[in-house]
């Protein structure tokens, strides 16, 4: 949603409530795999967040969805790949919930390892872009969209973080596209 919003293209989203008896049946109306996200467009149905993002990069080449610099772009893709396929313990132990506002009693070692890697990754990304803006690579990018759900988790579960990580989370929360996404999500739930 955030990356599609970044393109400025008009779109409609289909809200499907998760974890209900008819959830899979409803998703299958839009996604042949029964998984989300799925983007229906004139070129067919595109499934998976990375595939959707790469399609949008090609479809909207004038919008800088990835950093322009090749090294930063490679780093951004690597960060997204880590988010896309990793941090399983964080996902399992800290489900994303826009209404979450309570710390966990215990953060497991494996979950803390995920958090530590995320904080390290954010610092690595920010190191090269600190002069050009407050997002991971200066300006909002696909990488920020991928880490927005992590920001929600870390804030919602009151995780103790270094000042730089807290500042990045605040950047996400002040991002107008994020605010629209958050508001839409709160209205759904």
HELIX and SHEET records of a PDB file:
HELIX    1   1 UNK A    2  UNK A    7  1                                   6    
HELIX    2   2 UNK A   23  UNK A   28  1                                   6    
HELIX    3   3 UNK A   49  UNK A   59  1                                  11    
HELIX    4   4 UNK A   70  UNK A   85  1                                  16    
HELIX    5   5 UNK A   88  UNK A   93  1                                   6    
HELIX    6   6 UNK A  109  UNK A  129  1                                  21    
HELIX    7   7 UNK A  142  UNK A  156  1                                  15    
HELIX    8   8 UNK A  163  UNK A  174  1                                  12    
HELIX    9   9 UNK A  176  UNK A  188  1                                  13    
SHEET    1   A 2 UNK A  38  UNK A  41  0                                        
SHEET    2   A 2 UNK A  44  UNK A  47 -1                                        
END                                                                             
